[in-house]
């Protein structure tokens, strides 16, 4: 399901997308479609770049604008002021963690630069499971990448990813995810003691 489009980048691996609203689609995505930790894909030629939502921002350019206001209700603006656009929106931060091409899913840093207006789509459970089991066993090769680039959200993001993967993998890999959780808890405890 398409949920957003790329509007800018902060770095080669950190992109910002704007969630579709009623101006772009008749059926905008539900809030549950762009939650923290949601995996997404962005088509780029014959490859798909895989990312994860790690941040969000509300966009409201009208906040603090004390100029003249329209007296009509917002639902009447389409009739009385068709040039008036609602510029409020939701922006999501995407951290790129891999790609999918003819050889299958791979975790790591994609080499391509994503174009502006590229469509952002959610990954379903099967795609998420396949991305994290490219050779049969559970892989989280992007772990150091997340801890470096997700900032204050890194531990929460990795925990959220572990929660999603736990229901998509076998008992042996669930035990590995428990070890990951304990390691994250320890790292978080130690970082707060500094």
N, CA, C and O of each residue as an XYZ file, in Angstrom:
776
protein
N       0.829     -1.172      0.000
C       0.000      0.000      0.000
C       0.881      1.244      0.000
O       1.784      1.361      0.828
N       0.630      2.168     -0.913
C       1.373      3.427     -0.951
C       0.885      4.328      0.168
O      -0.316      4.535      0.345
N       1.844      4.861      0.924
C       1.468      5.706      2.056
C       2.042      7.112      1.964
O       1.534      8.024      2.616
N       3.099      7.310      1.162
C       3.782      8.600      1.180
C       4.616      8.771     -0.078
O       4.678      7.889     -0.934
N       5.261      9.941     -0.166
C       6.232     10.186     -1.237
C       7.440     10.890     -0.634
O       7.317     11.660      0.319
N       8.601     10.614     -1.203
C       9.850     11.215     -0.743
C       9.833     12.709     -1.064
O       9.505     13.108     -2.182
N      10.191     13.535     -0.069
C      10.246     14.981     -0.318
C      11.640     15.568     -0.129
O      11.940     16.626     -0.681
N      12.498     14.897      0.643
C      13.867     15.388      0.824
C      14.712     14.331      1.519
O      14.209     13.294      1.951
N      16.007     14.616      1.617
C      16.897     13.738      2.372
C      17.711     14.576      3.339
O      17.996     15.746      3.085
N      18.081     13.959      4.451
C      18.985     14.580      5.417
C      20.401     14.061      5.235
O      21.370     14.719      5.615
N      20.511     12.881      4.654
C      21.799     12.263      4.336
C      21.531     11.162      3.325
O      20.403     10.995      2.860
N      22.564     10.417      2.991
C      22.411      9.343      2.004
C      21.488      8.227      2.491
O      20.910      7.507      1.677
N      21.343      8.076      3.800
C      20.535      6.982      4.349
C      19.332      7.470      5.154
O      18.579      6.656      5.689
N      19.145      8.765      5.244
C      18.072      9.343      6.064
C      17.193     10.220      5.177
O      17.603     11.302      4.757
N      15.982      9.744      4.895
C      15.063     10.440      3.997
C      13.813     10.888      4.744
O      13.465     10.345      5.793
N      13.150     11.887      4.180
C      11.892     12.387      4.726
C      10.821     12.200      3.655
O      11.035     12.513      2.484
N       9.669     11.686      4.072
C       8.541     11.495      3.164
C       7.308     12.152      3.766
O       7.179     12.266      4.985
N       6.417     12.577      2.902
C       5.158     13.176      3.349
C       4.045     12.156      3.141
O       3.887     11.595      2.056
N       3.273     11.927      4.210
C       2.148     10.988      4.154
C       1.070     11.560      3.245
O       0.760     12.750      3.313
N       0.500     10.713      2.393
C      -0.585     11.140      1.513
C      -1.788     11.583      2.337
O      -2.111     10.973      3.357
N      -2.450     12.652      1.887
C      -3.687     13.080      2.521
C      -4.784     13.127      1.470
O      -4.602     12.611      0.367
N      -5.906     13.729      1.788
C      -7.058     13.717      0.889
C      -6.829     14.506     -0.395
O      -7.591     14.346     -1.349
N      -5.795     15.362     -0.448
C      -5.486     16.071     -1.691
C      -4.802     15.155     -2.706
O      -4.903     15.387     -3.911
N      -4.105     14.113     -2.228
C      -3.375     13.215     -3.125
C      -4.097     11.914     -3.427
O      -3.861     11.300     -4.467
N      -4.968     11.492     -2.533
C      -5.659     10.223     -2.736
C      -7.028     10.260     -2.071
O      -7.223     10.930     -1.057
N      -7.962      9.538     -2.651
C      -9.311      9.486     -2.072
C      -9.340      8.653     -0.795
O     -10.219      8.833      0.048
N      -8.380      7.743     -0.653
C      -8.312      6.885      0.534
C      -6.934      7.018      1.173
O      -6.068      6.173      0.945
N      -6.712      8.068      1.973
C      -5.400      8.231      2.604
C      -5.107      7.087      3.581
O      -6.028      6.455      4.098
N      -3.832      6.831      3.827
C      -3.486      5.729      4.736
C      -3.969      6.001      6.157
O      -4.065      7.149      6.590
N      -4.268      4.930      6.861
C      -4.646      5.032      8.273
C      -3.389      5.267      9.107
O      -2.278      4.962      8.673
N      -3.574      5.799     10.281
C      -2.443      6.060     11.180
C      -1.648      4.777     11.437
O      -0.427      4.829     11.584
N      -2.315      3.647     11.490
C      -1.630      2.371     11.738
C      -0.725      1.952     10.580
O       0.086      1.040     10.740
N      -0.846      2.592      9.425
C      -0.014      2.259      8.267
C       1.354      2.932      8.300
O       2.246      2.533      7.552
N       1.542      3.943      9.148
C       2.837      4.635      9.200
C       3.315      4.828     10.637
O       3.717      5.919     11.042
N       3.258      3.750     11.380
C       3.706      3.764     12.765
C       5.229      3.658     12.857
O       5.907      3.258     11.911
N       5.731      4.026     14.014
C       7.136      3.881     14.356
C       7.546      2.422     14.168
O       6.897      1.521     14.698
N       8.614      2.190     13.419
C       9.104      0.834     13.196
C       8.507      0.132     11.991
O       8.862     -1.013     11.711
N       7.605      0.791     11.270
C       7.003      0.200     10.061
C       8.051      0.111      8.956
O       8.709      1.104      8.644
N       8.211     -1.067      8.364
C       9.130     -1.224      7.242
C       8.438     -0.828      5.953
O       7.253     -1.096      5.756
N       9.205     -0.180      5.071
C       8.666      0.324      3.811
C       9.628      0.000      2.679
O      10.794     -0.324      2.907
N       9.118      0.092      1.454
C       9.975     -0.037      0.278
C       9.741      1.168     -0.621
O       8.638      1.711     -0.688
N      10.793      1.571     -1.305
C      10.751      2.692     -2.230
C      11.320      2.193     -3.544
O      12.488      1.812     -3.612
N      10.506      2.192     -4.586
C      10.968      1.714     -5.903
C      11.955      2.716     -6.483
O      11.737      3.927     -6.440
N      13.052      2.180     -7.031
C      14.078      3.005     -7.653
C      14.617      2.228     -8.852
O      15.585      1.476     -8.737
N      13.980      2.420     -9.989
C      14.362      1.660    -11.178
C      13.945      0.211    -11.028
O      12.787     -0.079    -10.729
N      14.897     -0.714    -11.235
C      14.578     -2.140    -11.130
C      14.816     -2.686     -9.725
O      14.698     -3.890     -9.502
N      15.153     -1.806     -8.773
C      15.375     -2.223     -7.391
C      14.385     -1.542     -6.469
O      13.794     -0.515     -6.804
N      14.220     -2.134     -5.312
C      13.438     -1.516     -4.246
C      14.396     -1.274     -3.093
O      15.147     -2.167     -2.700
N      14.366     -0.083     -2.565
C      15.165      0.220     -1.385
C      14.268     -0.006     -0.168
O      13.106      0.400     -0.163
N      14.809     -0.649      0.855
C      14.048     -0.958      2.064
C      14.444      0.014      3.161
O      15.626      0.267      3.395
N      13.438      0.549      3.825
C      13.664      1.477      4.929
C      12.730      1.173      6.083
O      11.840      0.328      5.986
N      12.955      1.885      7.179
C      12.109      1.732      8.358
C      11.781      3.129      8.876
O      12.642      4.009      8.891
N      10.542      3.327      9.297
C      10.127      4.616      9.848
C      10.699      4.731     11.256
O      10.415      3.902     12.121
N      11.510      5.772     11.478
C      12.116      5.939     12.792
C      11.782      7.281     13.437
O      12.185      7.539     14.571
N      11.051      8.132     12.727
C      10.735      9.446     13.274
C       9.494      9.980     12.566
O       9.147      9.519     11.479
N       8.834     10.946     13.180
C       7.709     11.621     12.534
C       7.667     13.067     13.001
O       8.149     13.404     14.082
N       7.085     13.903     12.169
C       6.909     15.319     12.495
C       5.577     15.768     11.937
O       5.145     15.315     10.877
N       4.928     16.667     12.667
C       3.706     17.281     12.172
C       4.088     18.582     11.489
O       4.905     19.346     12.004
N       3.505     18.829     10.343
C       3.759     20.037      9.574
C       2.519     20.916      9.659
O       1.428     20.498      9.268
N       2.688     22.150     10.176
C       1.560     23.064     10.315
C       2.043     24.494     10.080
O       2.294     25.225     11.038
N       2.175     24.902      8.812
C       2.666     26.245      8.521
C       1.743     27.358      9.009
O       2.188     28.494      9.172
N       0.466     27.056      9.247
C      -0.473     28.080      9.700
C      -0.332     28.411     11.181
O      -0.857     29.430     11.631
N       0.366     27.571     11.951
C       0.491     27.814     13.380
C       1.193     29.149     13.621
O       2.273     29.394     13.083
N       0.585     29.997     14.419
C       1.165     31.294     14.735
C       0.887     32.358     13.693
O       1.343     33.492     13.838
N       0.155     32.023     12.655
C      -0.183     32.984     11.614
C      -1.435     33.725     12.059
O      -2.529     33.160     12.065
N      -1.273     34.981     12.428
C      -2.390     35.746     12.951
C      -2.992     36.673     11.904
O      -3.649     37.655     12.251
N      -2.776     36.373     10.636
C      -3.338     37.179      9.561
C      -4.824     36.919      9.403
O      -5.415     36.167     10.178
N      -5.428     37.539      8.401
C      -6.868     37.343      8.176
C      -7.189     35.879      7.900
O      -6.413     35.169      7.261
N      -8.316     35.450      8.379
C      -8.744     34.066      8.209
C     -10.070     34.025      7.464
O     -10.875     34.954      7.527
N     -10.269     32.937      6.771
C     -11.549     32.738      6.098
C     -12.616     32.427      7.138
O     -12.365     31.684      8.087
N     -13.779     32.981      6.967
C     -14.856     32.764      7.916
C     -15.648     31.498      7.605
O     -16.480     31.074      8.408
N     -15.399     30.898      6.458
C     -16.145     29.699      6.089
C     -15.529     28.469      6.726
O     -14.321     28.423      6.955
N     -16.349     27.478      7.012
C     -15.791     26.220      7.538
C     -14.854     25.583      6.518
O     -15.006     25.795      5.315
N     -13.894     24.810      6.990
C     -12.873     24.237      6.110
C     -13.463     23.354      5.008
O     -12.907     23.297      3.911
N     -14.580     22.663      5.275
C     -15.166     21.809      4.236
C     -15.766     22.609      3.081
O     -15.993     22.061      2.003
N     -16.028     23.921      3.300
C     -16.566     24.772      2.238
C     -15.471     25.455      1.420
O     -15.761     26.085      0.403
N     -14.230     25.337      1.850
C     -13.127     25.988      1.120
C     -13.020     25.494     -0.317
O     -12.655     26.269     -1.202
N     -13.328     24.230     -0.571
C     -13.247     23.697     -1.933
C     -14.206     24.416     -2.873
O     -13.939     24.531     -4.069
N     -15.326     24.901     -2.332
C     -16.309     25.607     -3.152
C     -15.994     27.103     -3.228
O     -15.944     27.674     -4.318
N     -15.781     27.740     -2.066
C     -15.624     29.189     -2.011
C     -14.195     29.668     -2.254
O     -13.987     30.792     -2.712
N     -13.215     28.824     -1.951
C     -11.808     29.190     -2.144
C     -11.033     27.994     -2.674
O     -10.230     27.411     -1.946
N     -11.261     27.616     -3.936
C     -10.627     26.389     -4.446
C      -9.103     26.477     -4.500
O      -8.440     25.443     -4.572
N      -8.531     27.675     -4.468
C      -7.078     27.804     -4.499
C      -6.451     27.671     -3.110
O      -5.227     27.617     -2.986
N      -7.271     27.620     -2.077
C      -6.761     27.469     -0.718
C      -6.385     26.011     -0.484
O      -7.217     25.119     -0.646
N      -5.145     25.771     -0.106
C      -4.673     24.407      0.140
C      -4.396     24.208      1.614
O      -3.880     25.098      2.291
N      -4.737     23.057      2.092
C      -4.381     22.697      3.452
C      -2.937     22.191      3.426
O      -2.657     21.115      2.899
N      -2.040     22.968      3.992
C      -0.622     22.593      3.952
C      -0.193     21.824      5.187
O       0.988     21.518      5.348
N      -1.134     21.511      6.054
C      -0.798     20.700      7.216
C      -0.543     19.274      6.749
O      -1.120     18.827      5.757
N       0.305     18.575      7.452
C       0.579     17.206      7.053
C       1.445     16.480      8.054
O       1.821     17.028      9.091
N       1.755     15.251      7.733
C       2.611     14.403      8.557
C       3.833     14.025      7.735
O       3.718     13.542      6.608
N       5.009     14.253      8.320
C       6.271     13.860      7.699
C       6.829     12.679      8.482
O       6.719     12.624      9.707
N       7.430     11.736      7.761
C       8.053     10.590      8.427
C       9.527     10.533      8.046
O       9.900     10.810      6.906
N      10.357     10.171      9.017
C      11.774      9.951      8.778
C      12.000      8.485      8.445
O      11.539      7.598      9.164
N      12.714      8.235      7.352
C      12.996      6.872      6.897
C      14.493      6.614      6.965
O      15.289      7.377      6.419
N      14.864      5.552      7.627
C      16.255      5.117      7.678
C      16.389      3.930      6.731
O      15.727      2.910      6.919
N      17.240      4.054      5.717
C      17.401      2.991      4.724
C      18.275      1.877      5.296
O      19.345      2.139      5.844
N      17.808      0.629      5.163
C      18.503     -0.498      5.778
C      18.791     -1.649      4.822
O      19.358     -2.660      5.234
N      18.409     -1.513      3.545
C      18.667     -2.603      2.605
C      18.009     -2.361      1.264
O      17.578     -1.251      0.952
N      17.938     -3.435      0.469
C      17.325     -3.331     -0.851
C      16.860     -4.703     -1.316
O      17.186     -5.729     -0.721
N      16.088     -4.690     -2.397
C      15.592     -5.906     -3.030
C      15.797     -5.763     -4.527
O      15.370     -4.776     -5.126
N      16.452     -6.751     -5.135
C      16.668     -6.739     -6.582
C      16.514     -8.160     -7.113
O      15.945     -9.014     -6.433
N      17.007     -8.421     -8.306
C      16.866     -9.735     -8.928
C      17.518    -10.849     -8.103
O      17.096    -12.002     -8.185
N      18.535    -10.518     -7.314
C      19.208    -11.517     -6.470
C      18.475    -11.756     -5.154
O      18.848    -12.665     -4.413
N      17.453    -10.978     -4.840
C      16.704    -11.142     -3.597
C      16.907     -9.967     -2.661
O      17.340     -8.889     -3.070
N      16.583    -10.196     -1.392
C      16.726     -9.151     -0.377
C      18.145     -9.126      0.168
O      18.771    -10.169      0.354
N      18.646     -7.911      0.422
C      19.979     -7.737      1.031
C      19.886     -6.634      2.069
O      19.213     -5.624      1.867
N      20.567     -6.841      3.174
C      20.644     -5.811      4.210
C      21.954     -5.063      4.064
O      22.981     -5.656      3.733
N      21.920     -3.762      4.311
C      23.105     -2.929      4.184
C      22.724     -1.557      3.668
O      21.548     -1.195      3.631
N      23.732     -0.799      3.270
C      23.496      0.560      2.788
C      23.312      0.560      1.278
O      24.218      0.169      0.542
N      22.140      0.998      0.810
C      21.941      1.079     -0.635
C      22.861      2.131     -1.243
O      23.149      3.144     -0.606
N      23.320      1.903     -2.459
C      24.232      2.847     -3.105
C      23.500      3.977     -3.809
O      24.056      5.060     -3.992
N      22.237      3.728     -4.212
C      21.506      4.720     -4.988
C      21.031      5.890     -4.143
O      20.910      5.805     -2.921
N      20.764      6.995     -4.850
C      20.087      8.149     -4.269
C      18.625      8.051     -4.710
O      18.342      7.858     -5.892
N      17.714      8.182     -3.771
C      16.296      8.096     -4.102
C      15.811      9.416     -4.690
O      16.203     10.482     -4.215
N      14.961      9.360     -5.718
C      14.466     10.595     -6.320
C      13.321     11.217     -5.516
O      12.582     10.517     -4.824
N      13.189     12.527     -5.618
C      12.055     13.226     -5.026
C      10.779     12.690     -5.665
O      10.757     12.387     -6.858
N       9.731     12.576     -4.881
C       8.410     12.074     -5.285
C       8.346     10.561     -5.482
O       7.328     10.054     -5.953
N       9.405      9.826     -5.135
C       9.339      8.366     -5.208
C       8.298      7.867     -4.212
O       8.223      8.358     -3.085
N       7.496      6.891     -4.630
C       6.417      6.363     -3.791
C       6.966      5.468     -2.686
O       7.868      4.660     -2.910
N       6.412      5.624     -1.508
C       6.776      4.821     -0.338
C       5.628      3.860     -0.068
O       4.484      4.286      0.086
N       5.928      2.558     -0.008
C       4.917      1.530      0.213
C       5.264      0.717      1.446
O       6.440      0.539      1.764
N       4.257      0.227      2.139
C       4.494     -0.613      3.311
C       4.882     -2.022      2.866
O       4.453     -2.498      1.815
N       5.697     -2.676      3.686
C       6.009     -4.089      3.466
C       4.972     -4.925      4.204
O       4.582     -4.586      5.322
N       4.526     -6.006      3.591
C       3.620     -6.904      4.302
C       4.455     -7.895      5.125
O       5.684     -7.896      5.047
N       3.783     -8.727      5.904
C       4.483     -9.653      6.813
C       5.420    -10.604      6.073
O       6.525    -10.872      6.545
N       4.995    -11.112      4.926
C       5.839    -12.052      4.178
C       7.103    -11.366      3.653
O       8.192    -11.937      3.714
N       6.961    -10.155      3.144
C       8.128     -9.408      2.678
C       9.063     -9.101      3.845
O      10.283     -9.196      3.705
N       8.502     -8.736      4.986
C       9.305     -8.434      6.176
C      10.064     -9.677      6.639
O      11.246     -9.598      6.972
N       9.384    -10.820      6.659
C      10.035    -12.067      7.067
C      11.155    -12.429      6.092
O      12.249    -12.804      6.514
N      10.887    -12.317      4.799
C      11.895    -12.656      3.795
C      13.092    -11.716      3.865
O      14.230    -12.163      3.723
N      12.860    -10.426      4.081
C      13.955     -9.466      4.199
C      14.867     -9.811      5.376
O      16.081     -9.629      5.289
N      14.300    -10.300      6.462
C      15.091    -10.605      7.655
C      15.614    -12.041      7.693
O      16.340    -12.408      8.616
N      15.255    -12.847      6.708
C      15.751    -14.225      6.604
C      16.290    -14.465      5.189
O      15.863    -15.415      4.532
N      17.215    -13.631      4.705
C      17.649    -13.766      3.306
C      18.353    -15.089      2.996
O      18.318    -15.555      1.857
N      18.987    -15.692      3.992
C      19.676    -16.966      3.780
C      19.074    -18.061      4.645
O      19.718    -19.077      4.910
N      17.846    -17.854      5.083
C      17.178    -18.853      5.906
C      17.176    -18.534      7.389
O      16.178    -18.770      8.070
N      18.273    -18.003      7.897
C      18.369    -17.671      9.318
C      18.117    -16.175      9.508
O      18.305    -15.375      8.591
N      17.693    -15.822     10.706
C      17.413    -14.430     11.034
C      18.679    -13.587     10.945
O      19.724    -13.960     11.479
N      18.575    -12.449     10.266
C      19.699    -11.515     10.152
C      19.246    -10.118     10.526
O      18.138     -9.701     10.187
N      20.102     -9.403     11.221
C      19.918     -7.984     11.527
C      21.240     -7.273     11.247
O      21.816     -6.640     12.132
N      21.707     -7.383     10.021
C      22.999     -6.806      9.640
C      23.024     -5.289      9.771
O      24.096     -4.693      9.875
N      21.863     -4.668      9.767
C      21.790     -3.214      9.850
C      21.827     -2.698     11.296
O      21.710     -1.493     11.514
N      21.987     -3.582     12.279
C      21.993     -3.200     13.699
C      22.948     -2.034     13.991
O      22.519     -1.048     14.591
N      24.236     -2.108     13.588
C      25.135     -0.979     13.895
C      24.719      0.307     13.175
O      24.916      1.410     13.684
N      24.152      0.146     12.006
C      23.678      1.291     11.224
C      22.556      2.016     11.977
O      22.539      3.246     12.031
N      21.617      1.254     12.557
C      20.517      1.851     13.316
C      21.051      2.547     14.564
O      20.635      3.663     14.876
N      21.967      1.898     15.279
C      22.486      2.517     16.505
C      23.255      3.797     16.207
O      23.309      4.695     17.047
N      23.848      3.892     15.028
C      24.591      5.097     14.643
C      23.676      6.208     14.164
O      23.876      7.366     14.532
N      22.678      5.886     13.352
C      21.902      6.922     12.659
C      20.539      7.239     13.255
O      19.987      8.296     12.951
N      19.975      6.382     14.080
C      18.632      6.642     14.610
C      18.650      7.494     15.874
O      17.593      7.827     16.410
N      19.832      7.849     16.352
C      19.935      8.758     17.492
C      19.256      8.227     18.740
O      19.423      7.065     19.113
N      18.476      9.111     19.387
C      17.807      8.751     20.632
C      16.753      7.656     20.447
O      16.315      7.038     21.417
N      16.351      7.424     19.198
C      15.314      6.432     18.929
C      15.881      5.034     18.687
O      15.108      4.092     18.507
N      17.188      4.871     18.678
C      17.806      3.605     18.274
C      17.338      2.422     19.114
O      16.918      1.409     18.555
N      17.398      2.522     20.433
C      17.028      1.385     21.278
C      15.544      1.063     21.145
O      15.170     -0.107     21.055
N      14.704      2.084     21.131
C      13.264      1.851     20.977
C      12.957      1.243     19.612
O      12.102      0.365     19.499
N      13.653      1.708     18.576
C      13.431      1.177     17.232
C      13.838     -0.293     17.152
O      13.096     -1.110     16.607
N      14.983     -0.630     17.676
C      15.432     -2.028     17.641
C      14.504     -2.929     18.447
O      14.256     -4.069     18.052
N      13.990     -2.437     19.567
C      13.009     -3.213     20.336
C      11.724     -3.423     19.545
O      11.156     -4.515     19.556
N      11.268     -2.385     18.864
C      10.056     -2.498     18.044
C      10.262     -3.500     16.906
O       9.370     -4.291     16.599
N      11.432     -3.462     16.291
C      11.746     -4.416     15.221
C      11.747     -5.843     15.769
O      11.215     -6.756     15.138
N      12.343     -6.030     16.943
C      12.366     -7.359     17.572
C      10.942     -7.845     17.850
O      10.637     -9.021     17.651
N      10.075     -6.948     18.308
C       8.677     -7.329     18.560
C       7.998     -7.809     17.282
O       7.282     -8.810     17.296
N       8.222     -7.097     16.177
C       7.605     -7.489     14.905
C       8.141     -8.834     14.419
O       7.385     -9.674     13.931
N       9.447     -9.026     14.557
C      10.065    -10.244     14.037
C       9.739    -11.470     14.872
O       9.725    -12.587     14.356
N       9.480    -11.272     16.147
C       9.217    -12.402     17.034
C       8.041    -13.246     16.551
O       8.072    -14.470     16.676
N       7.015    -12.617     16.007
C       5.847    -13.379     15.539
C       6.051    -13.962     14.145
O       5.221    -14.738     13.671
N       7.163    -13.590     13.478
C       7.396    -14.042     12.100
C       8.517    -15.068     11.980
O       8.908    -15.441     10.873
N       9.031    -15.522     13.112
C      10.177    -16.422     13.050
C       9.964    -17.631     13.960
O       8.973    -17.702     14.686
N      10.902    -18.583     13.915
C      10.782    -19.815     14.688
C      11.312    -19.641     16.109
O      11.824    -18.579     16.466
N      11.185    -20.696     16.914
C      11.577    -20.653     18.337
C      13.052    -20.334     18.537
O      13.404    -19.562     19.428
N      13.921    -20.923     17.713
C      15.353    -20.673     17.847
C      15.663    -19.192     17.634
O      16.430    -18.601     18.393
N      15.076    -18.602     16.616
C      15.320    -17.186     16.352
C      14.616    -16.285     17.360
O      15.075    -15.174     17.626
N      13.505    -16.755     17.919
C      12.866    -15.991     18.993
C      13.786    -15.909     20.207
O      13.833    -14.882     20.884
N      14.517    -16.991     20.485
C      15.478    -16.975     21.589
C      16.611    -15.987     21.300
O      17.086    -15.305     22.208
N      17.042    -15.910     20.041
C      18.073    -14.934     19.661
C      17.565    -13.508     19.844
O      18.319    -12.620     20.241
N      16.288    -13.295     19.555
C      15.702    -11.962     19.737
C      15.618    -11.594     21.214
O      15.739    -10.422     21.571
N      15.410    -12.591     22.073
C      15.406    -12.327     23.518
C      16.787    -11.882     23.992
O      16.901    -10.997     24.840
N      17.828    -12.492     23.449
C      19.194    -12.076     23.776
C      19.424    -10.640     23.304
O      20.033     -9.838     24.012
N      18.939    -10.325     22.116
C      19.052     -8.963     21.600
C      18.362     -7.970     22.529
O      18.910     -6.908     22.823
N      17.165     -8.313     22.987
C      16.425     -7.422     23.891
C      17.203     -7.173     25.188
O      17.282     -6.042     25.668
N      17.771     -8.240     25.742
C      18.541     -8.083     26.984
C      19.774     -7.221     26.747
O      20.130     -6.403     27.595
N      20.418     -7.395     25.620
C      21.575     -6.570     25.269
C      21.168     -5.103     25.112
O      21.868     -4.208     25.586
N      20.048     -4.862     24.456
C      19.561     -3.491     24.293
C      19.232     -2.863     25.644
O      19.541     -1.697     25.892
N      18.601     -3.651     26.512
C      18.262     -3.143     27.834
C      19.524     -2.774     28.611
O      19.571     -1.736     29.272
N      20.542     -3.623     28.530
C      21.813     -3.361     29.200
C      22.475     -2.099     28.626
O      22.932     -1.242     29.383
N      22.527     -1.984     27.306
C      23.141     -0.811     26.680
C      22.399      0.466     27.044
O      23.018      1.504     27.276
N      21.089      0.390     27.093
C      20.305      1.569     27.441
C      20.538      1.955     28.896
O      20.656      3.138     29.216
N      20.604      0.968     29.769
C      20.865      1.243     31.192
C      22.238      1.887     31.357
O      22.379      2.866     32.089
N      23.243      1.346     30.686
C      24.599      1.889     30.812
C      24.706      3.297     30.228
O      25.436      4.134     30.760
N      23.981      3.564     29.134
C      24.082      4.890     28.518
C      23.403      5.952     29.387
O      23.802      7.116     29.343
N      22.388      5.583     30.175
C      21.746      6.554     31.058
C      22.563      6.827     32.297
O      22.361      7.847     32.957
N      23.496      5.927     32.634
C      24.336      6.118     33.815
C      25.483      7.092     33.562
O      26.087      7.593     34.511
N      25.786      7.361     32.314
C      26.909      8.242     31.973
C      26.642      9.670     32.344
O      27.490     10.534     32.122
